[in-house]
Amino acid sequence: MSETTHTHTADVVTLWVNGRDARDGSATLTQIVDATGGHAVHIVTIDERAAECYGIRQPVSVVGGLVRIRGRWSTTAYRDRAHLLDGGGLVYFLPNAASRVRAVRALLRWWWEVTWRACEGADPRHLDPCQESPTFRRRLLA
C-alpha cells in the first residue's frame, strides 16, 4: 500500500486517509521525541472531512499516536497524550499496523466503534481492542 502524502517535512507528514486521494479527508502526523523513552512519536490529528467520514464528532483533532517498532506501527488511540500518564481519559492500545495509512485508519475505525458502542449503552472505559475477535481486529487494520 502506498503511503501517498501531499505534505511532507522532516517533522510533519500529511496522509490521505484512504491512501489514494483527499475524498475521505487527511491526517497529519507530527513527530515529537518522547522525553521519557526517547522514542519518536507521531501525534495524529485529523481534518474535518476525515472526522465526518468516520463519524467522529467535532471538535476533535488528536485521535492518537504512532510509534515505529521493528518495521510496524504501534498504534495508541487517545484524545490527549497526558492521558497516557495520568489515566484521566480514554486510552486504547490497538494492534500494530503494517503502514502509517493503515494505522491511521485503525485509529479512525476504533473511535467510530467507541462512539457506536457508547450509543448502544457500552461504557467506553471498558472497551478493549485486544479482547475483540480476530475478525474484528483484521477489519480494524484493513
PyMOL commands that set and color helices and strands:
alter all, ss='L'
color gray80, all
select helices_A, chain A and resi 22-24+48-53+82-86+100-119+124-126+129-131+134-140
alter helices_A, ss='H'
color red, helices_A
select strands_A, chain A and resi 5-8+12-16+26-33+40-46+62-69+72-78+91-97
alter strands_A, ss='S'
color yellow, strands_A
deselect
rebuild
show_as cartoon
